[in-house]
Amino acid sequence: MKILNEKPTATKILERVALPVEKISKEVLFDCRMCGQCILHETGLSCPMRCPKNERNGPCGGVRPNGNCEVFPDKPCVWVLGIERAQRLPLWREHINHLHPPVDWRLQNTSSWISLVTGRDSIHPKGWDAVSASRTRMSHAQSEAEGADKRGK
């Protein structure tokens, strides 16, 4: 909202009101880590910041065969939970496949609701382009697959 960006005092007041409500509700419901850039709706309502490796775009390569975390073997991988839960969501089911920018740690412990309204959460690191990153990721995976095919022949 333009008015909040033009009035930093209003934003600070709104943050003081919204932050405790958001923090309590999201911690209780989702074990939220208050990163300030919430993507719960895109991760099957499983907070990706609970991952000990802070993986923001899917599980690491160390997920155990039973779906548990590599770092904490007695706990399920937050991404395995997210992928399973995403399939049951009435909306945002396909958002689990979206590529997310790196976390802006300057927003940690701020309200993601206020970040969304003011646009703070859409400020990405210099050079970040989700489309080119996605293409790079896909072309890298394709190159690896082609290399594996050649080695197998």
Sequence and secondary structure as in RCSB ss.txt:
>XXXX:A:sequence
MKILNEKPTATKILERVALPVEKISKEVLFDCRMCGQCILHETGLSCPMRCPKNERNGPCGGVRPNGNCEVFPDK
PCVWVLGIERAQRLPLWREHINHLHPPVDWRLQNTSSWISLVTGRDSIHPKGWDAVSASRTRMSHAQSEAEGADK
RGK
>XXXX:A:secstr
 HHHHH HHHHHHHHHHHHHHHHHHHHHHH     SS  GGGTTT  GGGSTT  SSS  TT  TTSB SSSTTS
B HHHHHHHHHTT SS GGGGG       GGGTTS HHHHHHHTGGG   TT  HHHHHHHHHHHHHHHHHHHHH
HH 
